[in-house]
Amino acid sequence: MHKIDNKCLNHAWMEKAFKHTTRFFALFVFAVLSAILISLIVGSWDSISQFNLAFLWTNDWDPVQEKYGALVPIIGTLISAGIALFIAVPISFGIATFLTELSPEWLKRPIGTAVEMLAAIPSIIYGMWGLFVFVPLFQEYLQPYLIECLGDIPLVGLLFAGAPFGIGLFTAGLVLGIMIIPFIASVMRDVFSVVPPMLKESAYGLGSTTWEVVWKVVLPYTKSGVIGSIMLGLGRALGETMAVTFVIGNAFQLPDSIFAPSTSIASAIANEFNEAGGLQKSALMELGLILFLITTLVLAAARLLVMRMAKHEGRK
């Protein structure tokens, strides 16, 4: 009896220790996020006090006169990430659809492995590839062709105006788009795979084409996961540093077209932080705080959208 009581006590102690340990690990995530946020606020306080909210819509960045604004990096970050999504989402959707609906069994594993290998390539390799391969090709061939063909079209031509520098927002967006394809495609493939086969087989039995099955059965069933995959890719694109730094041009000027050199929040911090001091360092910390808040807002918006969609589906 005494041995049984000791064994029960040991089990109870182990159960309590296990619960407290796992709770600590879960709360550790909140502690890290809070520590990062607090350190960013403290580090950027001088800039916040000096420039207030005007920092968000000022395009000056002059270390000599100590005038700083975040408008150019914010616009560069959003435009390059938008171009990346515009490129990556349809390609990722095509990859996921082929792997789950059309690919023969012997081809699924090689393509899936290739997609995962793309995700494992360091970002600096993408940046070097973009700088030494894409930039010369774009400068010599692609950008002059697009300027000639689209430059005279009203409104659309404004996006493709200017000189063919090779580097710029378009190149940065393209490199980012290639980088985030494996992340979006992998998640889409996984969520497409959970669709019950009976649903698809029933649609095929009614004479639906593959496109109709994907559009009317697979996507409605997995739209929450699809949105999550896109938000994952967007978060990856917003925070990318090295690849963007190589090809965006790193110019603190408002872009007048998608071919113009500009800068992003991450590349501005990477380029200037080592040599910054005083108010400039505080301004760079505020840029980091802005990027942190942007990614947080994007994630929160995605979660709210998914919850509203799920609630709407529940009403149906």
Phi, psi and omega in degrees: 000318179298320178295321179295319179297317178297321180294319178295321178296318178297318179295319179296319179295317179295322179295317179294318179296321179296316180297315181293324180293313179294324177296321178297316179297321179293315180290338179300326178298314179295323179296319179295314179299318179295319180295319178297314181298315181296317180295323177294318180295315180297316181293332183259007187297321179300317179293319178298318180292325184284315189253344181056212182287344179298341177302329185286330183241020175258135183256012176282144170211086188233096179297333181293311180269000180055050174244122186226145176210153187257003188299313182298310178298324179295312180297316178299319179296313183292319181292314180296321177292323177295317177298319180299315179294320179301326179275317192281323187297309180296323179294317179296320178298318178296318179297312182296320179295317180297316183293328184263339187240329192240336188287138170294156186301323184290342183262344184297314184294313178300318180291318178299320178294320179297320178297317179293327177293325176299322179292335184274348180291130179299147184296330180294331177292318175300319180296316178295319178299316178296319183291318187265347180245302184292315186302310178298320180295318180293319182294322185273325191236300192293307184296316175301323179295315180293322178296319181291321185277324188248351186295334183267357180282130180304140180067303179299322181298334179296329179291334185246025180275171175096180182278148178280086181284335186092303175278156179148190184295321182296314179296317178298317179296322179294314178298317177298319179301316178295323181294321186270353177306310182297328179291313180291316183296320181296315180292317178300316179301317182294318182286328175295330183288342183271357177295128180303129180303330182298323179297314181291319180296324177295319179294318177297323180295334177275004176095013181287147174278170179300318179298319180293322178296315181295315186286323187257347181241304186292309183297313177301325181287330188242016188297329177296315178293325178295315177298319177299320179294321179294319178294325175298315178295321179296317177299322177294320182289321182297324186262000182295139185245293193295314182299319180292320182301325181294324195238354185277342178104335176053047179247126178277073178213145180293127182288136176261358174199172180284351176270351186283144173295147177205204177211165176239170180298312183294318181290325176297317178295316182296322183286327192245349190292322183297325183259005183273155177202159177063230184293327179296317178297320178295321178296321177293322176296324177292325173300317177298321177296319179297317179297319177301315181291322179298312181295323178295316179295321178298315179296317180296318178297320179295318179296318179296319179297315179297318180296319179294321178295318179295321178295320179296319178295327179295324178295325180294000000 
